[in-house]
C-alpha cells in the first residue's frame, strides 16, 4: 500500500464514525448495497421458513386429497370390474354408480367450503329470532281498548321514571304535569332536564315505573297502542323519512289518503311549492333517510305527514332547532298554523319560538321550577328570566 493510501486510512480511522460512513458510501456504494441486502435477507429468513413450512403442509394435504380421490376411483373401477366379470352387475350399472359417487362427492366438497358462511348465517338468524321471540311489556298488537274520539286532555300524575339502560339514574321523581285540551304547553330547560322524556312517555315508548299518564281521564296502558298513536302526531328534531317518494312519505300519516288530501296537507305545511318545483314533483325519491332533501325540506315533509294525520295531540320535540333562520321561519309558520285547536306540547331551546304559548314550564333535574305565561315568568325574574337573558345576550354578541 502506498503512503497516500495509508494516509487516507489513518484519516478515516480518526474521523467520526457517521462521517466516515458517508465518505465510504460515496466512494464504495456497492459495499453498503451488499450490507443492506445481507441484512434484508437475514430479516426474511424467519418468514421464509414459515412460508416453506406452510407450503410443504399445503402440498402434502393436496397430494393426500388427490391420492384419496384417485385411489377411490381406482377402487371403484376395480370392484366394478370384478362385479362385471362375475356377471353380478352390468357395465352400465357400474358406470352409473360411479358417476353418482363422483357427483355426490363433488357436491359434498363444495358444501364443505360454505361451512363458514353457513355458520355466520345461522348466528345472524339466531339473533333475529331472539329479537322476534323476546317478550316486551309494550306490545302494539295486544288486544286492549280501542281509542275513539280524543279531546286531548293530558294528565301526568306522580310519575317516577328511569331509562332501562340506566336504571340507577332517576329522570323523574314524583313528577306531575297537566295539559288542558286544545292548549299549548312549552317545556324549556337545560339539556338532560327531562323535556324529551315526557314526549317519549306520552307516546308510550316507555312506561313509568311509578305513577300514571292519563289522556281524557284514561290510563294509556289500558289503550291499544296502535290506536292511541293514531291520535298523536310527532315532529322531532331529526324527522324519520323513508327511501320512497315524497308522496309515500307524506301518505304514511294516514292510510288510504287521497291525492287531494296529500296536496292539501303539503300546502298547510308550506311544502307544496318546493315539491312542485322539483322535476318529478311528488314522485321525487327522498333517498335513504331523506338524504336528497335539506333539513328544512325534511321538516316540512314531516309536518305535512302530521297534518295529514290530523292528530288531536301534537308533540314537537325541538322541531326547528337544527334549521337556519330562513328555514326556521317557514317551518315555524307551518307549525303555528297546525297548532291551532290542538293539544300541543312543545320542547324548545330557542325561547323566541314559544313566547306565544299559553303555558311555559321550566324544567330542571326532572322537576318543574316555574310555570306560567311568558310575561308572568319574565316578571318573576327567576329561572326563565335567566334563560331568556342568556339567550338574548348570546344573540347580540
Residue pairs with C-beta under 8 A, 6 or more apart in sequence:
1 9
12 20
12 23
12 24
13 20
15 23
24 31
24 32
25 32
69 105
72 101
72 105
73 98
73 102
76 97
76 98
76 101
77 98
80 89
80 94
80 95
80 97
80 98
81 94
83 89
83 94
84 90
84 91
84 94
137 207
138 204
138 205
138 206
138 207
138 225
139 225
140 225
140 226
140 229
141 226
142 224
142 225
143 224
144 222
144 223
144 224
144 225
145 218
145 222
145 223
145 224
146 223
146 224
146 227
147 223
147 224
147 227
147 228
147 230
147 231
149 312
150 215
150 216
150 231
150 312
150 313
151 181
151 182
151 216
151 312
151 343
152 179
152 181
152 182
152 215
152 216
152 312
152 313
152 342
152 343
153 179
153 180
153 181
153 214
153 215
153 216
153 217
153 343
154 177
154 178
154 179
154 202
154 213
154 214
154 215
154 313
154 343
154 345
155 177
155 178
155 179
155 213
155 214
155 215
155 217
156 175
156 176
156 177
156 178
156 198
156 201
156 202
156 211
156 213
156 214
157 176
157 211
157 212
157 213
157 214
158 174
158 175
158 176
158 210
158 211
158 212
159 172
159 174
159 175
159 176
159 201
159 208
159 210
159 211
159 212
159 213
160 170
160 172
160 173
160 174
160 175
160 208
160 209
160 210
160 211
161 170
161 171
161 172
161 175
161 197
161 201
161 206
161 208
161 209
161 211
162 168
162 169
162 170
162 171
162 209
163 169
163 171
163 206
164 206
170 366
171 194
171 197
171 366
172 194
172 197
172 208
172 366
173 366
173 367
174 210
174 211
175 194
175 211
175 366
175 367
175 368
177 185
177 198
177 361
177 368
179 185
179 343
179 345
179 359
180 343
181 216
181 343
182 341
182 342
182 343
183 343
183 344
183 358
183 359
184 339
184 344
184 345
184 346
184 356
184 357
184 358
184 359
185 344
185 345
185 346
185 357
185 358
185 359
185 360
185 361
186 345
186 346
186 347
186 348
186 354
186 357
186 359
186 360
186 361
187 195
187 198
187 345
187 346
187 347
187 348
187 360
187 361
187 363
188 195
188 348
188 349
188 351
188 354
188 360
188 361
188 362
188 363
188 384
188 387
189 195
189 362
189 363
189 364
189 369
189 387
190 364
193 363
193 364
193 365
193 366
194 363
194 365
194 366
195 317
195 347
195 363
196 317
196 318
196 347
198 345
198 347
199 234
199 315
199 317
199 345
199 347
200 206
201 207
201 208
201 213
202 213
202 215
202 220
202 232
202 313
202 315
202 345
203 229
203 232
203 234
203 315
204 213
204 220
204 221
204 225
204 228
204 229
207 221
212 219
212 221
213 219
213 220
214 220
215 223
215 228
215 313
220 228
230 309
230 311
231 311
231 312
231 313
232 311
232 312
232 313
232 314
232 315
233 253
233 306
233 309
233 311
233 313
233 314
233 315
234 306
234 315
234 317
235 299
235 302
235 303
235 306
235 314
235 315
235 316
235 317
235 319
235 335
236 302
236 317
236 318
236 319
237 317
237 318
237 319
237 321
237 322
238 322
239 290
239 298
239 299
239 301
239 302
240 289
240 302
241 249
241 286
241 289
241 290
241 293
241 298
241 301
241 302
242 248
242 249
242 252
242 286
243 285
243 286
243 287
243 288
243 289
244 285
244 286
245 282
245 283
245 284
245 285
245 286
246 275
246 278
246 281
246 282
246 283
246 284
246 286
246 301
247 259
247 262
247 282
247 283
249 286
249 290
249 301
249 305
250 257
250 262
250 265
250 266
250 282
250 301
250 304
250 305
250 308
251 257
251 262
251 308
252 305
253 265
253 304
253 305
253 306
253 307
253 308
253 309
254 261
254 308
254 309
254 310
257 308
261 308
262 282
262 304
262 308
263 272
263 282
265 304
265 305
265 307
265 308
266 272
266 275
266 304
268 304
268 307
268 334
268 337
268 338
269 300
269 301
269 303
269 304
269 306
269 307
269 334
269 338
270 300
270 303
270 330
270 331
270 333
270 334
271 297
271 300
271 301
271 303
271 304
271 334
274 297
274 300
275 281
275 282
275 284
278 284
284 292
285 292
286 292
286 293
286 298
286 301
287 293
290 297
290 298
290 301
293 301
294 327
295 322
295 323
295 324
295 327
296 323
296 324
296 326
296 327
296 328
296 330
296 331
299 319
299 320
299 323
299 327
299 331
300 330
300 331
300 334
302 319
303 319
303 331
303 334
303 335
303 338
306 314
306 338
307 338
311 342
312 342
312 343
313 342
313 343
313 344
313 345
314 338
314 339
314 342
314 343
314 344
314 345
315 344
315 345
316 335
316 344
316 345
316 346
316 347
316 348
317 347
318 347
318 348
318 349
319 331
319 335
320 327
320 328
320 331
320 332
320 335
320 348
320 350
320 353
321 348
321 349
321 350
323 331
328 350
328 353
332 353
336 356
346 353
346 354
346 357
348 354
350 391
351 387
351 388
351 391
352 391
354 360
354 374
355 374
356 374
357 373
357 374
358 373
359 371
359 372
359 373
360 370
360 371
360 372
360 373
360 374
360 377
360 384
361 368
361 370
361 371
362 368
362 369
362 370
362 371
362 377
362 382
362 383
362 384
362 387
363 369
364 383
369 382
369 383
370 377
370 380
370 382
370 383
370 384
372 380
377 384
377 385
378 384
378 385
378 388
